[in-house]
Amino acid sequence: KGFALEVRRGHGHRSSRSPRIAMTVHKPPSPSIV
């Protein structure tokens, strides 16, 4: 759950580290990622 908090705080800066996680955090119900 730590990555989620970091991505939320970064809001783009940290998302570059894990684009997949960032997308899921923004749109959890995404069939494209699943």
PDB file of N, CA, C and O in Angstrom:
ATOM      1  N   LYS A   1       0.835  -1.210   0.000  1.00  0.00           N
ATOM      2  CA  LYS A   1       0.000   0.000   0.000  1.00  0.00           C
ATOM      3  C   LYS A   1       0.873   1.266   0.000  1.00  0.00           C
ATOM      4  O   LYS A   1       0.385   2.361  -0.276  1.00  0.00           O
ATOM      5  N   GLY A   2       2.128   1.110   0.303  1.00  0.00           N
ATOM      6  CA  GLY A   2       3.033   2.280   0.333  1.00  0.00           C
ATOM      7  C   GLY A   2       3.136   2.926  -1.042  1.00  0.00           C
ATOM      8  O   GLY A   2       3.142   4.152  -1.159  1.00  0.00           O
ATOM      9  N   PHE A   3       3.217   2.100  -2.084  1.00  0.00           N
ATOM     10  CA  PHE A   3       3.367   2.656  -3.435  1.00  0.00           C
ATOM     11  C   PHE A   3       2.165   3.536  -3.783  1.00  0.00           C
ATOM     12  O   PHE A   3       2.315   4.565  -4.442  1.00  0.00           O
ATOM     13  N   ALA A   4       1.000   3.138  -3.347  1.00  0.00           N
ATOM     14  CA  ALA A   4      -0.217   3.915  -3.656  1.00  0.00           C
ATOM     15  C   ALA A   4      -0.099   5.318  -3.067  1.00  0.00           C
ATOM     16  O   ALA A   4      -0.408   6.308  -3.729  1.00  0.00           O
ATOM     17  N   LEU A   5       0.349   5.391  -1.818  1.00  0.00           N
ATOM     18  CA  LEU A   5       0.462   6.708  -1.164  1.00  0.00           C
ATOM     19  C   LEU A   5       1.499   7.548  -1.899  1.00  0.00           C
ATOM     20  O   LEU A   5       1.295   8.741  -2.122  1.00  0.00           O
ATOM     21  N   GLU A   6       2.605   6.927  -2.271  1.00  0.00           N
ATOM     22  CA  GLU A   6       3.673   7.690  -2.950  1.00  0.00           C
ATOM     23  C   GLU A   6       3.167   8.204  -4.297  1.00  0.00           C
ATOM     24  O   GLU A   6       3.404   9.356  -4.659  1.00  0.00           O
ATOM     25  N   VAL A   7       2.486   7.362  -5.014  1.00  0.00           N
ATOM     26  CA  VAL A   7       1.978   7.769  -6.338  1.00  0.00           C
ATOM     27  C   VAL A   7       0.997   8.928  -6.172  1.00  0.00           C
ATOM     28  O   VAL A   7       1.000   9.880  -6.952  1.00  0.00           O
ATOM     29  N   ARG A   8       0.161   8.828  -5.144  1.00  0.00           N
ATOM     30  CA  ARG A   8      -0.847   9.876  -4.921  1.00  0.00           C
ATOM     31  C   ARG A   8      -0.132  11.195  -4.609  1.00  0.00           C
ATOM     32  O   ARG A   8      -0.530  12.253  -5.096  1.00  0.00           O
ATOM     33  N   ARG A   9       0.901  11.123  -3.814  1.00  0.00           N
ATOM     34  CA  ARG A   9       1.608  12.365  -3.437  1.00  0.00           C
ATOM     35  C   ARG A   9       2.375  12.889  -4.656  1.00  0.00           C
ATOM     36  O   ARG A   9       2.370  14.090  -4.926  1.00  0.00           O
ATOM     37  N   GLY A  10       3.019  12.005  -5.375  1.00  0.00           N
ATOM     38  CA  GLY A  10       3.796  12.437  -6.551  1.00  0.00           C
ATOM     39  C   GLY A  10       2.853  12.974  -7.620  1.00  0.00           C
ATOM     40  O   GLY A  10       3.090  14.043  -8.182  1.00  0.00           O
ATOM     41  N   HIS A  11       1.785  12.234  -7.899  1.00  0.00           N
ATOM     42  CA  HIS A  11       0.798  12.700  -8.891  1.00  0.00           C
ATOM     43  C   HIS A  11       1.469  12.929 -10.241  1.00  0.00           C
ATOM     44  O   HIS A  11       1.110  13.856 -10.967  1.00  0.00           O
ATOM     45  N   GLY A  12       2.440  12.087 -10.576  1.00  0.00           N
ATOM     46  CA  GLY A  12       3.089  12.235 -11.893  1.00  0.00           C
ATOM     47  C   GLY A  12       4.587  12.031 -11.768  1.00  0.00           C
ATOM     48  O   GLY A  12       5.195  11.358 -12.600  1.00  0.00           O
ATOM     49  N   HIS A  13       5.180  12.602 -10.745  1.00  0.00           N
ATOM     50  CA  HIS A  13       6.637  12.463 -10.582  1.00  0.00           C
ATOM     51  C   HIS A  13       6.988  11.009 -10.307  1.00  0.00           C
ATOM     52  O   HIS A  13       7.878  10.443 -10.942  1.00  0.00           O
ATOM     53  N   ARG A  14       6.275  10.407  -9.349  1.00  0.00           N
ATOM     54  CA  ARG A  14       6.580   9.017  -8.990  1.00  0.00           C
ATOM     55  C   ARG A  14       5.879   8.061  -9.959  1.00  0.00           C
ATOM     56  O   ARG A  14       6.297   6.914 -10.118  1.00  0.00           O
ATOM     57  N   SER A  15       4.824   8.534 -10.596  1.00  0.00           N
ATOM     58  CA  SER A  15       4.073   7.661 -11.502  1.00  0.00           C
ATOM     59  C   SER A  15       4.999   7.140 -12.600  1.00  0.00           C
ATOM     60  O   SER A  15       4.828   6.019 -13.078  1.00  0.00           O
ATOM     61  N   SER A  16       5.971   7.945 -12.994  1.00  0.00           N
ATOM     62  CA  SER A  16       6.901   7.536 -14.057  1.00  0.00           C
ATOM     63  C   SER A  16       7.606   6.253 -13.633  1.00  0.00           C
ATOM     64  O   SER A  16       7.963   5.432 -14.478  1.00  0.00           O
ATOM     65  N   ARG A  17       7.806   6.080 -12.346  1.00  0.00           N
ATOM     66  CA  ARG A  17       8.489   4.875 -11.844  1.00  0.00           C
ATOM     67  C   ARG A  17       7.608   3.640 -12.111  1.00  0.00           C
ATOM     68  O   ARG A  17       8.116   2.587 -12.495  1.00  0.00           O
ATOM     69  N   SER A  18       6.304   3.773 -11.911  1.00  0.00           N
ATOM     70  CA  SER A  18       5.377   2.657 -12.135  1.00  0.00           C
ATOM     71  C   SER A  18       4.120   3.175 -12.829  1.00  0.00           C
ATOM     72  O   SER A  18       3.107   3.424 -12.175  1.00  0.00           O
ATOM     73  N   PRO A  19       4.180   3.335 -14.131  1.00  0.00           N
ATOM     74  CA  PRO A  19       3.025   3.846 -14.891  1.00  0.00           C
ATOM     75  C   PRO A  19       1.813   2.937 -14.719  1.00  0.00           C
ATOM     76  O   PRO A  19       0.678   3.411 -14.682  1.00  0.00           O
ATOM     77  N   ARG A  20       2.050   1.641 -14.615  1.00  0.00           N
ATOM     78  CA  ARG A  20       0.932   0.689 -14.489  1.00  0.00           C
ATOM     79  C   ARG A  20       0.205   0.935 -13.157  1.00  0.00           C
ATOM     80  O   ARG A  20      -1.024   0.990 -13.120  1.00  0.00           O
ATOM     81  N   ILE A  21       0.955   1.079 -12.089  1.00  0.00           N
ATOM     82  CA  ILE A  21       0.329   1.302 -10.771  1.00  0.00           C
ATOM     83  C   ILE A  21      -0.404   2.647 -10.772  1.00  0.00           C
ATOM     84  O   ILE A  21      -1.516   2.756 -10.255  1.00  0.00           O
ATOM     85  N   ALA A  22       0.223   3.656 -11.348  1.00  0.00           N
ATOM     86  CA  ALA A  22      -0.380   4.992 -11.366  1.00  0.00           C
ATOM     87  C   ALA A  22      -1.729   4.929 -12.086  1.00  0.00           C
ATOM     88  O   ALA A  22      -2.711   5.513 -11.626  1.00  0.00           O
ATOM     89  N   MET A  23      -1.772   4.222 -13.211  1.00  0.00           N
ATOM     90  CA  MET A  23      -3.024   4.133 -13.979  1.00  0.00           C
ATOM     91  C   MET A  23      -4.093   3.428 -13.134  1.00  0.00           C
ATOM     92  O   MET A  23      -5.244   3.860 -13.081  1.00  0.00           O
ATOM     93  N   THR A  24      -3.692   2.344 -12.482  1.00  0.00           N
ATOM     94  CA  THR A  24      -4.668   1.601 -11.677  1.00  0.00           C
ATOM     95  C   THR A  24      -5.193   2.489 -10.554  1.00  0.00           C
ATOM     96  O   THR A  24      -6.383   2.454 -10.242  1.00  0.00           O
ATOM     97  N   VAL A  25      -4.326   3.275  -9.954  1.00  0.00           N
ATOM     98  CA  VAL A  25      -4.747   4.148  -8.844  1.00  0.00           C
ATOM     99  C   VAL A  25      -5.754   5.175  -9.360  1.00  0.00           C
ATOM    100  O   VAL A  25      -6.725   5.500  -8.677  1.00  0.00           O
ATOM    101  N   HIS A  26      -5.514   5.681 -10.572  1.00  0.00           N
ATOM    102  CA  HIS A  26      -6.433   6.690 -11.136  1.00  0.00           C
ATOM    103  C   HIS A  26      -7.729   6.028 -11.597  1.00  0.00           C
ATOM    104  O   HIS A  26      -8.824   6.545 -11.373  1.00  0.00           O
ATOM    105  N   LYS A  27      -7.579   4.856 -12.255  1.00  0.00           N
ATOM    106  CA  LYS A  27      -8.788   4.164 -12.744  1.00  0.00           C
ATOM    107  C   LYS A  27      -8.723   2.703 -12.328  1.00  0.00           C
ATOM    108  O   LYS A  27      -8.280   1.867 -13.116  1.00  0.00           O
ATOM    109  N   PRO A  28      -9.142   2.375 -11.135  1.00  0.00           N
ATOM    110  CA  PRO A  28      -9.103   0.987 -10.655  1.00  0.00           C
ATOM    111  C   PRO A  28      -9.922   0.050 -11.546  1.00  0.00           C
ATOM    112  O   PRO A  28      -9.436  -1.028 -11.891  1.00  0.00           O
ATOM    113  N   PRO A  29     -11.137   0.418 -11.927  1.00  0.00           N
ATOM    114  CA  PRO A  29     -11.961  -0.443 -12.780  1.00  0.00           C
ATOM    115  C   PRO A  29     -11.536  -0.340 -14.239  1.00  0.00           C
ATOM    116  O   PRO A  29     -12.334   0.022 -15.104  1.00  0.00           O
ATOM    117  N   SER A  30     -10.263  -0.663 -14.505  1.00  0.00           N
ATOM    118  CA  SER A  30      -9.777  -0.562 -15.897  1.00  0.00           C
ATOM    119  C   SER A  30      -9.518  -1.962 -16.460  1.00  0.00           C
ATOM    120  O   SER A  30      -8.569  -2.621 -16.033  1.00  0.00           O
ATOM    121  N   PRO A  31     -10.325  -2.426 -17.394  1.00  0.00           N
ATOM    122  CA  PRO A  31     -10.147  -3.758 -18.007  1.00  0.00           C
ATOM    123  C   PRO A  31      -8.871  -3.810 -18.835  1.00  0.00           C
ATOM    124  O   PRO A  31      -8.317  -4.885 -19.062  1.00  0.00           O
ATOM    125  N   SER A  32      -8.406  -2.653 -19.283  1.00  0.00           N
ATOM    126  CA  SER A  32      -7.203  -2.602 -20.124  1.00  0.00           C
ATOM    127  C   SER A  32      -5.996  -3.092 -19.333  1.00  0.00           C
ATOM    128  O   SER A  32      -5.143  -3.794 -19.877  1.00  0.00           O
ATOM    129  N   ILE A  33      -5.915  -2.737 -18.076  1.00  0.00           N
ATOM    130  CA  ILE A  33      -4.754  -3.120 -17.252  1.00  0.00           C
ATOM    131  C   ILE A  33      -4.877  -4.575 -16.812  1.00  0.00           C
ATOM    132  O   ILE A  33      -3.888  -5.307 -16.774  1.00  0.00           O
ATOM    133  N   VAL A  34      -6.091  -4.984 -16.482  1.00  0.00           N
ATOM    134  CA  VAL A  34      -6.268  -6.345 -15.949  1.00  0.00           C
ATOM    135  C   VAL A  34      -5.836  -7.343 -16.993  1.00  0.00           C
ATOM    136  O   VAL A  34      -5.900  -8.550 -16.757  1.00  0.00           O
TER     137      VAL A  34
END
